[in-house]
């Protein structure tokens, strides 16, 4: 599989860390098959795209290392999931969300969890703000939250918490229980599992 993205050629072409390429080029081929070659073809020649490529490869490397540490052999990912994962993860540079991308990529490569990774989860993660991710980490499935309660868990005020609650509701991860209270939806519970928050 590594012949889809030969490490040495990419290192010369993009002038990036050869060790990173050596460790992750094969993983990129694993995650998307031929689709990876197509996606990377779009990235050639532009410094911003090169940075996105490196960003994705770092996340992919972390995902693979996580699985290996758990004794799991990563499996190839369907191109219908792999391509949007590459596109979404490559754009993300905010720490609060990178961990979620790493966990979602790992879940997609984990034979035990791959079927729980939905295309909609990729789209949800692309639309999340860091504040949403911070709050989502603290929400439990068995209770309701209002902005005041939610603000106790996060480093922003009641209004920031309210905005995060509303955004998580728009994304389908929360349901509105009452006029001012929210609780995790079934999609929210499954999303939290897929991105490693449970």
Buried (B, 14 or more C-beta within 10 A) or exposed (E): BEEBBBBEEBBEBBEBBEEBBBBBBBBBBBBBBEBBEEBBEEBEEEEEBBBBBBBBBBBBBBBBBBBEEEEBEBBBBBBEBBBBBBBBBBBBEEEBBBBBBBBBBBBBBBEEBBEBBBEEBBEBBBEBBEBBBBBBBEBEEEEBBBBEBBBEEBEBEBEBBBBBBBBBBEBBBBBBEEEEBBBBBEBBBBBBBBBBBE
